[in-house]
């Protein structure tokens, strides 16, 4: 049976206090970075889709443009990038919400 006076338990608690706040901060910063990357990918997908649509509506501006197959392929890849960006942003926001509790716990332990 271990007690609160156990030296190993005290050492574990001290290490937990020291590392939990840094760990929570690191996790939240990585999640934030990934969310920013996903937002950038979302903007890139929207810009690419607008470009593909405009090129399709205004053909032969300065000579023949890319073919129909290439436009459809680019549109499909852009749509996949758009969908993955939205799903990624949603998941990262949920992760940030979940690990925000860890940050609060780390602040309590840091006292």
N, C-alpha and C positions, 0 to 999 in steps of 0.2 A: 504494500500500500504506500503510495507516495503522498507526501504532504507538501504544503506550500513552501516549507523551508528546505525542500530538496534542492541541492545546488544545481543539478541538471535541469530541473524545472525552471529555476531562476535564470539560468543561462539561456534556455530556450525562449523564455518570455522577453528577456533583454534583446536577443537577436530578432525576435518577432517585432518588437517595438521599433528597432533600428531599421529594419528592412521593409516593413509593410508600407510605410509612407512612400519610400522610393519606388517600390514595386507598383503601387497603385498609380503613382504619377507616370511611370514608364508605360504602363498599360494604357492609360487614358491618352497619353501623347501619341502612341502608335495608332490607336483607334482614330484619333483626330486627323492624323496624317493620312490614313487610309480613306477617311471620309472626304478629305480635300482632293485626293487623287480621283475618287469616284465622281465628285462634282465636276472636276475638270474634264473627265471622260464624258460625262453627260453633256456638257457644253460643246465638246468636240463632236459628239454624235449629232446633236441638233444642228450645228453649223454645217456638218457634212451632208446631212439630209436636206437642208435648205439649198446647198450648192447643187446637189443631184437633181432636186426638183426644178430649180431655175435653169439648169442646163437642159433638162428635158423639155421645158416650156419654150425656150428660146434656142431652137436648133439652128445650126449653120450661121452663127454670128460671124465667125471669122474662119470659115471652112468647116468641114465635117467634124463633129465632136466624137466622143466615145460612142461605141455601139450600144444597142439596146441591152445585149447580154451583159456588158460591162457595167452599165448603169444599174441593172437589176441586181447584179452581184454586189456592187458597192452599197446599194440600198439595203440589201439583206444583211450585210456585215454591219452597216450603221445601225440598223434596227436591233441587232443582237447586242451591239455595244451600248445602245440606249437602254435596253431591257436589263442588261447586267449592271449598268450604272445605277439604275433605280433600285434594283434588288440589293445591291451592295450598300447604297446609302441607307436604305431602310434597316438592313441588318446591323450596320455599324452604329446607327443611332440607338438601336435596341441594346447593343453591347455596351455602349457608353452609359446608357441608363442603368444597366445591370451592375457595371463596375463603379459607378458613382457611389454606391453604398460602401464599396471597399475603400474608396477615398475618405469617406466620412469615418469609417472605422480606423483607418490609419491616422487620421487627425486626432481621434480620441485616444489612441494608443500613444501618440507622440507627446501627450501632456506629461 
